[in-house]
Amino acid sequence: MDRTEDKLLAGEPIVRSVKGATAMGIGFQLETCPKAPPRFTFIARRCQALNGVSAEAVMADAATLFDLFLPSHRETFFAVLADAGKALQPFDIEVALRRPDGEICWRRFAARPGAPDGGRVLWEGLEVDTSERRRMEAELAEQRWRLEMAAEATGLGFWEWDVIAGTVTWSLRNRELFGLTPKAPITIARYMELVHPDDRDKVREAFVGARDKPHGGDYSLEHRIVTPAGDVRWILTNGRVILGDGDQVRLVVGTSLDVSERKAAEERRSLLLGELAHRAKNGISVMMAIVAQTARGQETVEGFQELLMARLQAMATSQDLVTAAGGRAVPLVEVIGKSIAPFGKSRFKVDPSLGELTLPGGMAAGMGLLLHEMATNAVKYGALSNDKGRVRIAVEGVQPGRAAFRWEEQGGPPVVVNGRHGFGTRLLQQVLRPQGGEVRFGFEPAGFQACVEFPVVVQ
């Protein structure tokens, strides 16, 4: 802005001897009357270079210039001029016009009114070329839009805290991350309210650590937020603290990224590793028990090997179900089916209602081993030791939150009770009880029975 424009804004009249020319625009005088269209009483000769129409033509007919305005801008200009005339106040407006050569340009018209003379008002003003500024603003807006689009593709939200002005600006994506609407007011206090209460101190410490560096610095942390809807999310925040004069914080800028899925995956992986470690420990204990119990009563290495391998295979087969299910609940009928398959399924009567029951994943391997052990004993001593015997496996009623099934042998030789606890009982104590399972044996003369109870798995 040069001296001539300074005079206009200071309220001094424009002197015609300098022809109203400025480095950025041209001076003009516009006359308005209640019953006549506005007319230019003066406009600088640079009107030709600036607008593509001569000063003489514009002073002869103001429409020569006004008709170049884009229609909607022309209506706005006259509305602003009319309002300023009623209030006798300065006006300042930017309009777009199309030069005779077809080029679209932006012009700023600013003027102040003189003293009215019988309704006639003479306006002293400047027309300034603002096309370059508009072009730069459009380019910056385009660059910002492209940057935001690229950032949104990566899920990043942008934020800025102008400490001096006391304002906080968030991109649309950042608002979405925090569960805010596009027009919801945002302040630094509101942001801290959205941070999870247990993580607020961590956020403050990260900011203070960057603020107290000699020239400001960067900080990065992961913390939880609680959206207005009550959803808890994990946010990765990267910020930069910019200092001004006197090492005072001037600006803080940064990005936000929702890492909730990654954090959930990490938690699942941690739980899975813990579960695997727990199962491995239990598995080793079970295997030790299998070896110790199998060795008892075996007179040959071959006999020991055959029985040991059969028991380990039963455990491995059941574990295959757990692996296939990814550690989730396993259908009980699948464990039963795999466990009794080697003994001939035709000799087992399985209640169809068992198809509605599922086992906790951690219990499937032990349950398979228990079923195999009971079937083995049935072949050696019980109902499956002759051609007529059968085994019935049926649902058993229990208290709410629990499920159970009954193993009942029929048609075998009379049961002989020797008072000793067999392998199945000791194995169950090591495998099923830690998972909330329980087994009760019954040595009835008509046949061996067992009731196996375990927690219900909600699907």
Protein Blocks (a to p, Z undefined) as FASTA:
>chain_A
ZZklmmmmnopacdfkloopafklccddddddfkbccddfbdcfklmmmnopafklmmmo
mklmmmmpcfklmmmmmmmmmmmmmnopacddddddddfkopacdddddddddddeehia
cdddddddfklmmmmmmmmmmmmmmmmmmmmmnopacddddfknopacddfklmmmnopa
fklccdfklmmmmpcfklmmmmmmmmmmmmmpmnopadddddddddfkopacdddddddd
dddehhiafbdcdddddfklmmmmmmmmmmmmmmmmmmmmmmmmmmmmmmmmmmgopabf
klmmmmmmmmmmmmmmmmmmmmmnnopacdfklmmmmmmmmnopklpccdfklmmpccdf
klmmmmmmmmmmmmmmmmmmmmmlpmkbccddddddddehiacdddddehiacdddehia
cfklmmmmmmmmmnopacdddddfkbccdddddddddZZ
